[in-house]
Amino acid sequence: MGSDTSKALCRVLATFANQCAAEAFDPKDGTPGFGWAIANTVAEAKRQAIGNCRDTAGPDRQDACVVPDKGFACDGAK
């Protein structure tokens, strides 16, 4: 998923233990909306990721942000 340009920009921004991480994006090609989050629960990580996506999506695309089916994970006891 993602363009070659976006893949080239990938890097580790954070690590986590006993927490959940989620990503959200605008699925329309060529749109800037993307966000991620780490939180204590999957629901909170998804909520924050959607909020972060909306912050970058622009006013016309904020409601398009989604967490994909495999766009979240928890480790440890979560």
C-alpha positions as CSV (number, residue, x, y, z in Angstrom):
1,M,0.0,0.0,0.0
2,G,1.2,3.5,-0.7
3,S,3.3,5.0,-3.4
4,D,7.0,4.4,-3.9
5,T,7.6,8.0,-2.7
6,S,5.7,7.5,0.5
7,K,7.4,4.2,1.1
8,A,10.8,5.8,0.8
9,L,9.8,8.2,3.6
10,C,8.9,5.4,6.1
11,R,10.8,5.3,9.3
12,V,10.3,4.3,13.0
13,L,8.8,7.2,14.9
14,A,7.9,5.4,18.2
15,T,7.9,2.1,19.9
16,F,5.5,0.8,22.4
17,A,4.9,-2.0,24.9
18,N,1.6,-3.1,26.5
19,Q,-0.3,-0.6,24.3
20,C,-2.2,-0.4,21.0
21,A,-1.3,1.4,17.8
22,A,-3.6,2.4,15.0
23,E,-3.3,4.2,11.6
24,A,-5.9,6.1,9.7
25,F,-5.9,7.5,6.2
26,D,-8.0,9.0,3.5
27,P,-8.5,6.2,0.9
28,K,-8.9,8.5,-2.1
29,D,-5.7,8.6,-4.2
30,G,-3.7,11.8,-4.1
31,T,-5.2,13.0,-0.8
32,P,-3.0,14.0,2.1
33,G,-5.0,12.6,5.1
34,F,-3.0,10.3,7.3
35,G,-2.6,9.9,11.0
36,W,-1.4,7.4,13.6
37,A,-1.5,7.0,17.4
38,I,-0.4,4.8,20.3
39,A,-2.8,4.5,23.3
40,N,-3.7,2.2,26.2
41,T,-6.7,0.7,24.3
42,V,-7.5,-0.1,20.7
43,A,-10.5,2.2,20.8
44,E,-8.5,5.1,22.0
45,A,-5.7,4.5,19.5
46,K,-8.3,4.4,16.6
47,R,-10.0,7.6,17.9
48,Q,-6.7,9.5,18.1
49,A,-5.5,8.2,14.7
50,I,-8.7,9.4,13.0
51,G,-8.3,12.8,14.7
52,N,-4.7,13.0,13.5
53,C,-5.8,12.1,10.0
54,R,-8.5,14.7,10.0
55,D,-5.9,17.3,11.0
56,T,-4.0,16.6,7.8
57,A,-6.8,15.8,5.4
58,G,-8.0,19.3,4.7
59,P,-11.5,20.7,5.3
60,D,-13.2,18.9,2.4
61,R,-11.8,15.4,3.2
62,Q,-11.8,15.2,7.0
63,D,-14.8,12.8,7.1
64,A,-13.1,10.5,4.7
65,C,-10.5,9.3,7.2
66,V,-10.8,5.6,8.1
67,V,-8.8,3.0,10.1
68,P,-8.3,0.0,7.7
69,D,-9.3,-3.5,8.7
70,K,-5.6,-4.4,9.6
71,G,-4.7,-0.8,10.6
72,F,-4.3,-1.5,14.3
73,A,-2.5,-3.8,16.7
74,C,-2.0,-4.3,20.4
75,D,0.8,-6.0,22.2
76,G,1.1,-7.5,25.7
77,A,-2.1,-7.8,27.7
78,K,-4.1,-5.4,25.6
